[in-house]
Amino acid sequence: MSMGAYDEAEHERRERKNSEVDASFDDERDEYEGSVEYEGGDSAEELLDQFKEIQSN
């Protein structure tokens, strides 16, 4: 079969596959414990200046 040729059997197989719904998985959300730390000391102006400097290189 050439590239792009229409394959009716393949089309029907994919339609059947896509119409099935797998609801066997666990739908509960996982809970995670921990903390996140970040440094946010730069102002918006300082970040824009740094971005412009990076772009000019």
C-alpha positions as CSV (number, residue, x, y, z in Angstrom):
1,M,0.0,0.0,0.0
2,S,1.4,3.4,-0.9
3,M,1.8,6.3,1.5
4,G,-1.4,8.2,2.0
5,A,-3.6,5.4,0.6
6,Y,-6.9,4.9,2.4
7,D,-7.2,1.7,4.4
8,E,-10.8,1.2,5.4
9,A,-10.0,-1.8,7.7
10,E,-7.3,0.2,9.6
11,H,-9.7,3.2,9.9
12,E,-12.4,0.9,11.4
13,R,-9.9,-0.7,13.8
14,R,-8.7,2.7,15.0
15,E,-12.3,3.9,15.4
16,R,-13.1,0.8,17.6
17,K,-10.0,1.4,19.6
18,N,-10.7,5.1,20.2
19,S,-14.3,4.4,21.2
20,E,-13.4,2.2,24.1
21,V,-12.9,3.8,27.5
22,D,-10.6,2.3,30.0
23,A,-11.9,3.1,33.4
24,S,-9.9,0.6,35.3
25,F,-7.3,3.0,36.5
26,D,-7.3,4.6,40.0
27,D,-8.8,8.0,39.9
28,E,-7.6,9.2,43.3
29,R,-5.1,12.0,43.6
30,D,-1.8,11.3,45.2
31,E,-0.8,13.5,48.2
32,Y,2.7,14.7,48.5
33,E,4.4,16.2,51.5
34,G,7.4,18.5,51.4
35,S,8.4,22.0,50.9
36,V,9.5,24.3,48.0
37,E,12.1,27.0,48.3
38,Y,13.0,29.6,45.7
39,E,15.0,32.8,45.5
40,G,12.8,35.7,44.3
41,G,14.9,38.7,45.2
42,D,15.3,40.1,41.7
43,S,12.9,42.9,40.6
44,A,11.1,42.8,37.3
45,E,13.3,45.6,36.0
46,E,16.5,43.7,36.9
47,L,15.1,40.5,35.2
48,L,14.2,42.5,32.0
49,D,17.7,44.0,32.0
50,Q,19.3,40.6,32.3
51,F,17.0,39.3,29.5
52,K,18.0,42.1,27.2
53,E,21.7,41.5,28.0
54,I,21.3,37.8,27.1
55,Q,19.5,38.6,23.9
56,S,22.2,41.0,22.7
57,N,24.9,38.4,23.0
